[in-house]
């Protein structure tokens, strides 16, 4: 080991701090990277600059695994194997903890550049039509689907997550020309398009993605608007619904294609008109 090589203990501390910041970001909580790097420098005898660079190396390792990394810590290649091993140790420990606490299989997003999304459940979650603005739902018990639909911040975070995954998928497939064309359409062009992200298949055909995000599990129901449903019917070859779940803990995805009715149990919501 060279004089400048990081020890396993130093790497483990840095990786643990990186994943703590990543978790905060996924939960929509703000944090000061520079302040946390200065604090970490109190435990690791390295400069703040060296710590920041090493955290960018962690981003590169996660990008190579087709996983989400911290925005603002852009991937820096040429990392040491010891750091990659530290990332793997952290992920192994977290997976073991999950297995002890939650008796279900979780998806790791490292299945290859074109397969970051898992197959949908055999009987996918129920979707319900979102109520129009001039209508209101009858009184009923609040559920996960309704809470997720009203959480705009969660929705935006989920969309940003899928944008990054799409860019990673195309980059891994050698289509950097298409990577640069991926657009977060709902953010740049506005809502109402019937989809959130304009991406591409590796052959160059459009891939128009509607994202539905939840902090709940894989079977959590979600809402879909009439406009989104119509768009799926109008563009069946291009439309993709990406369901992101376990978002605040360990994000995973599955996708659904049109016609949605064949994949989901579609139950319209109950409405009553609001007087004009």
C-alpha positions in Angstrom: 0.0 0.0 0.0 1.4 3.4 -1.0 1.7 6.3 1.4 -1.3 8.1 -0.3 -3.5 5.0 -0.5 -6.7 5.1 1.6 -7.1 2.5 4.3 -10.2 0.3 4.4 -11.4 2.2 7.5 -11.1 5.5 5.7 -12.9 4.1 2.6 -15.7 2.6 4.8 -16.3 5.9 6.6 -16.4 7.9 3.3 -18.8 5.4 1.6 -21.1 5.3 4.6 -21.3 9.2 4.6 -21.9 9.1 0.8 -24.9 6.8 1.1 -26.2 8.9 4.0 -26.2 11.9 1.8 -27.8 9.9 -1.0 -30.6 8.8 1.3 -31.2 12.4 2.4 -31.5 13.5 -1.2 -33.9 10.7 -2.1 -36.1 11.7 0.9 -36.1 15.3 -0.4 -34.1 16.7 2.5 -31.5 19.4 1.9 -27.9 19.1 3.1 -24.6 21.0 2.7 -22.1 18.8 1.0 -19.2 21.1 1.8 -20.0 21.2 5.5 -20.4 17.4 5.6 -17.1 17.0 3.8 -15.4 19.3 6.4 -17.0 17.3 9.2 -15.8 14.0 7.6 -12.3 15.4 7.4 -12.3 15.5 11.2 -12.5 11.6 11.2 -10.4 11.0 8.1 -6.9 12.7 7.9 -7.5 13.9 4.4 -8.1 17.3 2.8 -11.6 18.3 2.0 -10.6 18.4 -1.7 -9.4 14.8 -1.5 -12.6 13.7 0.2 -14.7 15.4 -2.5 -12.7 13.7 -5.2 -13.1 10.4 -3.5 -16.9 10.9 -3.3 -16.9 11.5 -7.0 -15.1 8.2 -7.4 -18.0 6.6 -5.5 -20.4 8.2 -8.0 -18.4 6.6 -10.8 -18.6 3.2 -9.2 -22.4 3.5 -8.8 -22.8 4.7 -12.4 -20.8 1.7 -13.5 -23.4 -0.4 -11.5 -26.2 1.5 -13.2 -27.3 2.9 -9.9 -28.3 6.4 -8.7 -25.5 8.8 -7.6 -25.6 12.1 -5.9 -26.2 15.1 -8.2 -23.4 17.6 -7.7 -20.8 14.8 -7.2 -20.3 14.0 -10.9 -18.6 10.6 -11.6 -14.8 10.7 -11.6 -13.2 7.6 -13.1 -9.8 5.9 -12.3 -10.9 4.8 -8.8 -9.0 2.3 -6.7 -10.2 -1.2 -6.3 -10.2 -0.8 -2.5 -12.9 1.9 -2.9 -15.0 -0.3 -5.1 -14.6 -3.1 -2.5 -15.8 -0.7 0.2 -18.9 0.2 -1.8 -19.6 -3.5 -2.2 -19.2 -4.1 1.5 -21.7 -1.3 2.3 -24.2 -2.7 -0.2 -23.8 -6.2 1.1 -24.3 -5.1 4.7 -27.4 -3.1 3.7 -28.8 -6.0 1.8 -28.2 -8.3 4.8 -30.0 -5.9 7.0 -32.9 -5.7 4.6 -33.2 -9.5 4.5 -33.3 -9.6 8.3 -36.0 -6.9 8.5 -38.1 -7.3 5.4 -38.9 -10.9 4.2 -39.1 -10.0 0.5 -36.7 -9.8 -2.4 -35.4 -6.4 -3.4 -34.2 -5.5 -6.8 -30.6 -4.4 -7.3 -30.3 -2.0 -10.3 -27.2 -3.7 -11.7 -28.7 -6.1 -14.2 -27.1 -4.6 -17.3 -27.3 -1.4 -19.4 -30.7 -2.2 -20.9 -32.3 -4.0 -17.9 -32.4 -1.6 -15.0 -36.1 -2.2 -14.8 -37.5 -5.4 -13.4 -40.5 -7.2 -14.9 -43.8 -6.1 -13.4 -45.5 -8.2 -10.6 -47.5 -11.2 -11.9 -50.6 -9.3 -10.8 -49.6 -5.7 -10.9 -50.9 -3.0 -8.6 -54.3 -1.4 -9.1 -54.4 1.9 -10.8 -57.2 4.5 -10.5 -58.1 7.4 -12.6 -57.1 10.7 -11.1 -60.0 13.1 -10.4 -60.2 16.1 -12.8 -59.7 19.5 -11.2 -63.4 20.4 -11.3 -64.4 17.2 -9.5 -63.8 15.9 -6.0 -63.6 12.4 -4.5 -66.2 11.3 -2.0 -65.0 11.0 1.5 -62.9 7.9 2.0 -60.0 6.6 4.0 -56.6 8.1 2.9 -54.4 5.6 1.1 -50.9 5.4 -0.2 -52.0 6.1 -3.8 -53.8 9.3 -2.9 -50.9 10.5 -0.7 -48.3 9.8 -3.5 -50.4 11.5 -6.1 -50.6 14.7 -4.0 -46.9 14.7 -3.2 -45.4 16.7 -6.0 -41.9 16.8 -4.5 -41.8 13.0 -4.4 -43.0 12.9 -8.0 -40.3 15.3 -9.2 -37.6 13.3 -7.3 -38.8 10.1 -9.0 -38.7 11.7 -12.4 -35.2 13.0 -11.9 -34.1 9.5 -10.8 -35.5 7.9 -14.0 -33.9 10.6 -16.2 -30.5 9.7 -14.7 -31.2 6.0 -15.1 -32.2 6.5 -18.8 -29.0 8.4 -19.4 -26.9 5.7 -17.8 -28.7 3.0 -19.8 -27.9 4.7 -23.1 -24.4 5.6 -22.1 -23.7 1.9 -21.2 -25.1 0.9 -24.6 -22.7 3.2 -26.4 -25.4 5.7 -27.5 -23.9 8.9 -26.0 -25.5 10.7 -28.9 -28.9 9.8 -27.5 -27.9 10.3 -23.9 -27.6 14.1 -24.6 -31.1 14.1 -26.1 -33.0 12.7 -23.1 -35.3 15.4 -21.9 -37.2 15.8 -18.7 -40.2 17.0 -20.6 -42.6 17.7 -17.7 -40.0 20.0 -16.1 -38.8 21.8 -19.3 -42.0 21.8 -21.3 -44.7 21.6 -18.7 -47.3 19.1 -17.6 -50.2 17.7 -19.7 -48.1 15.9 -22.3 -49.2 12.5 -21.1 -45.7 11.6 -20.2 -42.8 13.0 -18.1 -39.6 12.0 -19.9 -38.7 11.8 -23.6 -36.0 9.2 -24.0 -34.9 6.7 -26.6 -34.5 3.0 -27.2 -31.0 2.0 -28.3 -32.2 1.8 -31.9 -33.1 5.5 -31.8 -36.9 5.2 -31.5 -38.6 7.4 -29.0 -39.3 6.1 -25.5 -42.0 8.3 -23.8 -42.0 7.6 -20.1 -44.6 8.4 -17.5 -43.1 8.0 -14.0 -45.1 6.9 -10.9 -43.2 7.1 -7.6 -43.9 5.8 -4.1 -42.0 5.3 -0.9 -44.2 2.2 -0.5 -43.6 -1.3 -1.7 -43.9 -2.9 -5.1 -47.6 -3.6 -4.8 -48.6 -0.1 -3.7 -51.5 1.2 -6.0 -51.1 4.4 -8.0 -53.2 6.9 -9.8 -53.2 7.6 -13.6 -54.9 10.5 -15.3 -57.4 10.2 -18.1 -54.9 12.2 -20.3 -52.1 9.7 -19.5 -54.3 6.8 -20.2 -55.4 8.3 -23.6 -51.8 9.0 -24.5 -50.9 5.4 -23.7 -53.6 4.3 -26.1 -52.6 6.8 -28.8 -48.9 5.9 -28.7 -48.7 2.2 -27.7 -45.4 1.6 -29.3 -43.7 4.5 -27.5 -45.4 4.8 -24.2 -43.7 3.3 -21.1 -45.0 3.6 -17.5 -42.1 3.3 -15.1 -43.2 2.4 -11.5 -40.6 3.5 -9.0 -41.0 2.0 -5.5 -39.1 1.9 -2.2 -37.9 5.3 -3.3 -36.7 6.7 0.0 -34.8 3.6 1.1 -33.6 1.5 -1.9 -35.2 2.6 -5.2 -36.3 -0.1 -7.6 -38.4 -0.1 -10.7 -40.6 -2.1 -13.0 -42.2 -1.0 -16.3 -45.6 -1.4 -18.0 -46.4 -1.1 -21.6 -49.7 -0.3 -23.4 -52.4 -1.5 -23.3 -52.3 -0.9 -19.6 -55.6 -2.7 -19.0 -53.9 -6.0 -19.8 -51.3 -5.5 -17.1 -53.3 -3.8 -14.4 -56.6 -4.1 -12.6 -58.1 -0.8 -13.7 -60.7 0.6 -11.2 -62.1 4.0 -11.9 -62.3 6.3 -8.9 -65.7 7.5 -7.6 -66.4 11.1 -8.3 -69.0 13.8 -7.8 -69.1 17.0 -9.7 -68.3 20.3 -7.9 -70.7 23.1 -8.7 -69.2 25.8 -11.0 
